[in-house]
Amino acid sequence: MASGTAKDSKNSKAQNIRPRSTEIFERGKKTLVGGVNSPVRAFRAVGGTPLVIDHAKGARLFDVDGREYIDFVCSWGALILGHAHADIVAAISDQASRGTSFGMTSPLEVELGEKITKAIPSVEMVRFVNSGTEAAMSAVRLARGFTHRDLILKFEGCYHGHSDGFLSEAGSGLATLGISASPGVPDAFAALTLNSPYNDLDRVENIFKQ
């Protein structure tokens, strides 16, 4: 009788189908937390071996083992024109020849700000940041500064970045007791975050009344 678990069988199958991906993943686990450079791509909880991508074109990804995939993620929405679009490649190449990061103001950031405010009339001014986490943190800080209120409301199961205040565990226990179940997040931070089930308007109204 064969021994082992379903997860072991799944890992073994992945090693046979994607040997190069498995090899790189094993290397990655020696230097990268979880073997990959993002907690949302960590595989310890779900099992299996992550895809290791070699290149991409248009709507398709190609892994290091030569397998082809349709990309339904598109870098979480950032690649609206697909991978390696000719015009974008040309623009990136041109800018790379001029320099990639100056640490000072560039005409391009002013031009981008103008394009955004022109395209979205309700946006009067912008501040560029490095990530979605920083954008959410800045928005919350701005709202707190304007309203002089400390509490924020988030929906259960929704991800708003890697800041402590956004990583509180969803559930009524947190909303009433201010207890954080995410290691490393102080309860004092969790107490400032209220949670509501997604798409439950009655619950939201009750939280605001309280």
C-alpha positions as CSV (number, residue, x, y, z in Angstrom):
1,M,0.0,0.0,0.0
2,A,1.3,3.4,-0.9
3,S,1.9,5.9,1.9
4,G,1.8,9.6,2.1
5,T,-0.8,12.4,1.9
6,A,-2.7,14.0,-0.9
7,K,-0.4,17.1,-0.5
8,D,2.7,14.8,-0.9
9,S,1.1,13.4,-4.1
10,K,0.4,16.8,-5.4
11,N,3.9,18.0,-4.8
12,S,5.4,14.9,-6.4
13,K,3.2,15.4,-9.5
14,A,4.3,19.1,-9.7
15,Q,7.9,18.0,-9.5
16,N,7.4,15.7,-12.5
17,I,5.5,18.2,-14.6
18,R,7.5,21.3,-13.6
19,P,11.0,20.2,-12.5
20,R,12.7,23.5,-13.3
21,S,10.0,25.4,-11.3
22,T,10.5,23.0,-8.4
23,E,14.2,23.4,-8.5
24,I,14.0,27.2,-8.4
25,F,11.4,27.1,-5.6
26,E,13.7,25.0,-3.5
27,R,16.5,27.5,-4.0
28,G,14.1,30.3,-3.2
29,K,13.1,28.8,0.2
30,K,16.7,29.2,1.4
31,T,16.7,33.0,1.0
32,L,13.1,34.1,0.5
33,V,10.4,33.8,3.2
34,G,8.1,31.0,2.1
35,G,10.2,30.6,-1.1
36,V,8.5,33.5,-2.8
37,N,8.7,37.3,-2.5
38,S,5.1,37.9,-1.4
39,P,2.9,36.6,1.4
40,V,0.0,36.3,-1.1
41,R,2.0,33.9,-3.2
42,A,3.3,31.8,-0.3
43,F,2.5,28.1,-0.8
44,R,2.9,26.6,2.7
45,A,-0.8,27.0,3.5
46,V,-2.2,25.7,0.2
47,G,0.5,23.2,-0.7
48,G,2.0,22.6,-4.1
49,T,4.7,24.3,-6.1
50,P,4.4,27.8,-7.4
51,L,4.6,28.7,-11.0
52,V,8.0,30.2,-11.9
53,I,7.6,32.5,-14.9
54,D,10.3,32.9,-17.5
55,H,8.6,35.4,-19.8
56,A,5.2,36.7,-21.0
57,K,3.6,38.2,-24.1
58,G,0.2,39.7,-24.5
59,A,-2.3,37.6,-22.4
60,R,0.0,34.6,-22.0
61,L,2.6,33.5,-19.5
62,F,5.4,31.0,-20.1
63,D,7.1,29.2,-17.2
64,V,10.6,28.1,-16.9
65,D,9.5,24.5,-17.9
66,G,8.1,25.8,-21.2
67,R,4.4,25.5,-20.2
68,E,2.0,28.1,-21.5
69,Y,-0.8,29.8,-19.5
70,I,-3.5,32.3,-20.1
71,D,-3.0,35.2,-17.6
72,F,-6.2,36.1,-15.9
73,V,-4.4,38.1,-13.2
74,C,-2.4,40.6,-15.3
75,S,-0.4,41.7,-12.3
76,W,-3.6,42.3,-10.3
77,G,-4.9,44.7,-12.9
78,A,-1.8,46.8,-13.6
79,L,-1.2,45.3,-17.0
80,I,-4.3,46.5,-18.8
81,L,-2.5,46.3,-22.2
82,G,-1.0,42.9,-21.5
83,H,2.6,41.8,-21.2
84,A,5.4,43.3,-23.3
85,H,3.2,45.6,-25.4
86,A,5.4,47.1,-28.1
87,D,4.7,50.7,-27.3
88,I,5.3,50.2,-23.6
89,V,8.5,48.3,-24.2
90,A,9.7,51.2,-26.5
91,A,8.8,53.8,-23.9
92,I,10.6,51.9,-21.1
93,S,13.7,51.3,-23.2
94,D,13.8,55.0,-24.1
95,Q,13.5,56.1,-20.4
96,A,16.0,53.5,-19.3
97,S,18.6,55.1,-21.5
98,R,17.9,58.5,-19.7
99,G,18.0,57.0,-16.2
100,T,15.5,55.0,-14.1
101,S,15.3,56.8,-10.8
102,F,16.5,60.3,-9.9
103,G,15.3,60.8,-6.3
104,M,14.2,64.3,-7.4
105,T,11.3,65.8,-9.4
106,S,10.9,64.8,-13.1
107,P,8.7,66.4,-15.8
108,L,7.1,63.0,-16.2
109,E,5.5,63.0,-12.7
110,V,4.0,66.4,-13.4
111,E,2.7,65.2,-16.8
112,L,1.2,62.1,-15.2
113,G,-0.5,64.2,-12.5
114,E,-2.0,66.4,-15.2
115,K,-3.3,63.4,-17.1
116,I,-5.0,62.0,-14.0
117,T,-6.7,65.2,-12.9
118,K,-7.9,65.8,-16.4
119,A,-9.3,62.3,-16.8
120,I,-11.0,62.2,-13.4
121,P,-12.5,65.6,-12.6
122,S,-13.2,64.7,-8.9
123,V,-9.5,64.3,-8.4
124,E,-8.1,67.8,-7.9
125,M,-4.6,66.9,-6.8
126,V,-2.5,63.7,-6.5
127,R,0.3,62.3,-4.5
128,F,2.2,59.4,-6.0
129,V,3.3,56.5,-3.6
130,N,5.1,53.2,-4.1
131,S,2.3,50.8,-3.3
132,G,-1.3,50.2,-2.7
133,T,-0.5,49.8,1.0
134,E,0.9,53.3,1.1
135,A,-2.0,54.7,-0.8
136,A,-4.5,53.2,1.7
137,M,-2.4,54.4,4.6
138,S,-2.3,57.9,3.2
139,A,-6.0,58.0,2.6
140,V,-6.8,56.8,6.1
141,R,-4.4,59.4,7.6
142,L,-6.0,62.2,5.5
143,A,-9.5,61.1,6.6
144,R,-8.5,61.0,10.3
145,G,-6.8,64.4,10.0
146,F,-9.9,65.9,8.4
147,T,-12.6,64.2,10.6
148,H,-10.6,64.0,13.9
149,R,-11.9,60.4,14.2
150,D,-9.7,57.4,14.9
151,L,-11.9,54.4,13.9
152,I,-11.9,52.9,10.5
153,L,-14.3,50.4,9.0
154,K,-13.2,47.5,6.7
155,F,-15.0,44.6,5.2
156,E,-14.2,41.0,6.2
157,G,-12.0,39.1,3.8
158,C,-11.0,42.3,1.9
159,Y,-7.3,43.1,1.5
160,H,-6.3,46.8,1.8
161,G,-2.6,46.5,2.1
162,H,0.0,45.3,4.6
163,S,-0.4,48.0,7.2
164,D,-1.2,46.9,10.8
165,G,-4.5,48.6,10.8
166,F,-5.6,46.7,7.7
167,L,-4.5,43.2,8.8
168,S,-7.0,42.7,11.6
169,E,-8.9,39.5,11.5
170,A,-12.5,39.8,10.4
171,G,-15.3,38.9,12.9
172,S,-17.5,40.3,15.6
173,G,-14.9,39.4,18.3
174,L,-12.5,42.0,16.9
175,A,-15.3,44.6,16.4
176,T,-16.4,44.3,20.0
177,L,-13.2,43.4,21.9
178,G,-10.5,44.9,19.7
179,I,-8.5,41.6,19.6
180,S,-6.1,41.0,16.8
181,A,-5.5,37.4,15.6
182,S,-2.7,38.4,13.2
183,P,0.7,37.8,14.9
184,G,2.7,41.0,15.2
185,V,-0.4,43.3,15.1
186,P,-0.9,45.0,18.5
187,D,-4.4,44.8,19.9
188,A,-4.3,48.6,20.3
189,F,-4.1,48.9,16.5
190,A,-6.8,46.3,16.0
191,A,-9.1,48.1,18.3
192,L,-9.2,51.0,15.9
193,T,-10.4,48.8,13.0
194,L,-14.1,47.8,12.9
195,N,-15.2,44.9,10.6
196,S,-18.4,44.3,8.7
197,P,-19.4,41.4,6.5
198,Y,-19.1,42.4,2.8
199,N,-22.2,43.7,1.2
200,D,-24.2,43.7,4.5
201,L,-25.7,47.3,4.6
202,D,-27.6,46.7,7.8
203,R,-24.5,45.7,9.6
204,V,-22.7,48.8,8.4
205,E,-25.5,51.0,9.5
206,N,-25.5,49.4,13.0
207,I,-21.7,49.9,13.3
208,F,-22.1,53.6,12.5
209,K,-24.9,53.9,15.0
210,Q,-22.8,52.3,17.7
